Amino acid sequence: MQLVPLFEDRRLAPILEKVQQGERLSFGDGVTLFRTPDILGAGYMANLVRERLHGNATYFNVNRHINPTDVCVASCRLCAFGKKAKDPKAYTMSLEQVWETAGRGWTEAVTEFHIVGGLHPELTLDWYCEMLRGLKARFPEVHLKAFTMVEIAYLAQRSRLTIVDTLLRLRDAGMDSLPGGGAEIFIERVRRIICDHKIDGRQWLDVARTAHQIGLKSNCTMLYGHLETDEDRVDHLLKLRALQDETQGFVAYIPLAFHPDNTPLRHIPKTTGFDDIRNIAVARLLLDNIPHIKAYWIMMTPKIAQIAQRFGADDIDGTVVEEKIYHDAGATTSQSLRREELFRLIQQAGREPVERDTLYRPVERTQTTFTVLV
C-alpha cells in the first residue's frame, strides 16, 4: 500500500496527481513549484520521477576542464572570468599548452575533456580545429565536449560561415558533443542587463537545434539567482523542453547558481541551499523529456549536490580538475574531487555510484584504464 504524503502546501496535491499519472506539468504548475515553501513536498515528487527513471543510480564521470583563454570581447555583467586582451592578468594558451594541460598531473584515466573559454578576438576557427585534432591524436579515447552555443555563434560570425558549417568543421576535427553553458536566462528583459553582449535566447536555441540536427548531443543549463523572476525560470525550462520534444538532443540539464563575487552584480545576495535544492526538484518535474538532471558540485558544494540526489538529481558531475570560471566568480569549493571522494559522497547519500562516459554509457575501470560498455 502506497502512502499518500501530507503536503504542507495544498496546491501541490493536483501536481502530485499529474506526476503519478505521468502527465506533463504546465507553466502554472512550474510557478507554483518555485513559490511553494513546501520544499519537502516538491522534493518528494521530484524523487518519484528520479527513481522512476534511474532507480537508485547516481552517475559521475572522470573528466577534466580545459579553459584555453579568458580573453573575451564580451563584457557581461554576470561574468568574473572574461578579461580584455590588454589586461595584464589575461591569458591565452598556445596549442602546445592546451595539449600539455590535458594530460598533466592526473593519474586517473579521463573519459572527457570539457573545453570552454572566452570569445577571443584573434583565435580562429582553424586554431580551434587544430586544437581538437591535436587532442584527438594524443587522447583518442577521450570524449571532447567542447564550446558553448555562444562560442559556436561567435566563431561562425568571425569565420563568415553558417552555424551548420562551423559545427561540421568542428565535428570533423574531433568535437564529440557540446556543453550547455551560455544559456543564462532566455527572457530578453533580463538578458539585456546581465549578458547583452551574447547571442539572445532564440539564437542559443537555434545553435543547439542545429547541433542536434547533425547528430551532436549537448547539455543545457539555466543560470538562476540574479535578476530573474519565477516566471522567467519556468519560461526558460519550458523552452528547453519544447526543443527537446523536437530534437531529443539534450542529454542532461544543469541548473547553475549565480556567483556574484567579483562581478558588476556583486550586490546581489548569493543563492541559498534552499534555492539550489528547489531548482533541482523543479527541473526534474518540468523537464520530463530530458533524461538526466545534474547537481554540479562545483557551484552547489559537494554537500548540497549530495542532498540533491534525493530531490531529483541523478548525477553529481565528475572529478572536474582545475575549474576556473566559477572560481573566478568566488566559488570556494575545491577545484577537483578524486573518484574515491565522489564514490563516498554518493554512497553516503544512499545511492549506487555508476561511473559513466559523457553520453551516460557505463564505464568499467581497471586502475588507470577504462572501457566504455556500449
Secondary structure as UniProt FT lines:
FT   TURN            10..11
FT   HELIX           12..21
FT   HELIX           27..35
FT   HELIX           39..54
FT   TURN            55..56
FT   STRAND          57..61
FT   STRAND          63..66
FT   TURN            77..78
FT   TURN            85..86
FT   TURN            88..89
FT   HELIX           95..102
FT   STRAND          112..115
FT   HELIX           125..138
FT   TURN            140..141
FT   STRAND          143..146
FT   HELIX           149..159
FT   HELIX           163..173
FT   STRAND          177..178
FT   TURN            181..182
FT   HELIX           188..194
FT   TURN            196..197
FT   HELIX           201..213
FT   TURN            214..215
FT   STRAND          217..224
FT   HELIX           230..247
FT   STRAND          250..257
FT   TURN            261..262
FT   TURN            264..267
FT   HELIX           273..286
FT   TURN            288..289
FT   STRAND          292..294
FT   HELIX           297..300
FT   HELIX           302..307
FT   HELIX           308..310
FT   TURN            311..312
FT   STRAND          315..318
FT   HELIX           325..328
FT   TURN            329..330
FT   HELIX           339..348
FT   TURN            349..350
FT   STRAND          352..356
FT   TURN            358..359
FT   STRAND          362..366
FT   TURN            367..368
FT   STRAND          369..372
//
